[in-house]
Amino acid sequence: MIFEQQLEDLKRSPVGRWFYGREQNEQRILAGLGGLIVIAILWAGVWNPVSDWCEISVNRQQNAQQLHDWLLTNESAARKAATTKPNQSRSLTPIITRTATAHEISVSRLQPESNGVVRVVLQQQSFNKIISWVAQMEEKNGVSVERASLDSLEEPGFVNAQIRLN
């Protein structure tokens, strides 16, 4: 009864008069197009966003599971790394002096700092030897340069350097 009343109201409206004033074949085509439009709106407004959300949720869950598995696999190494202080495992001073001697570099001053960084001052040294020395320490001993300052000298290829190694 309510449906019949709404159908009558629709037939009396300007859109209804226009629609029902068409031939029956045109009404079928328009109804089919209207149905397709409704389906397209439902797909674009409801189905597609829900589907995308579901896919994103599955990806997040898989990533979280992979991270969890990795953490379980590497738990002991992570705990060991968390309890070991960085400077307990090695002393930079012997590494620096040994490798500098091997590269024929004369260290003017070597100053260890409380945070494990060692400041090295080099005077009138070959630029190429310094670069080679630093690269070798990084590759073979895991020593990294925190900061470096190089000043050129009048003699070509020679520099004064202040390097903070970590």
Buried (B, 14 or more C-beta within 10 A) or exposed (E): EEEEEEEEEEEEEEEBEEBEEEEEEEEEEEEEEEEEEEEEEEEEEEEEEEEEEEEEEEEEEEEEEEEEEEEEEEEEEEEEEEEEEEBEEEEBBEBBBEBBEEBEBEBEEBEBEEEBBBBBBBBEBBBEBBBEBBEBBEEEBEBEBEEBEBEEEEEEEBBBBBBBBB
